[in-house]
């Protein structure tokens, strides 16, 4: 890393020195202008190929994305289980 590429916070000039800096510092100490962000965590669940194909067909018929339909069905099933 050349001098024009110093890390803006640590002023370190190598990846190793940047790592050493963050090993002993906390980002929240420097978080003055960083914007708040929101993010969503997505999970994957393996499905049988035939089952996924059937879900895709159902989603197409309903005009929704596969993940929308799966989430709807899972919410419905959980609501049924909770009501028992």
Secondary structure, DSSP 8 states (H G I E B T S, - for coil): --GGG--TTT--SSHHHHHHHHHS--GGGT-SS---------------HHHHHHHHHHHHHHTS-HHHHHHHHHHHHHHHHHH-
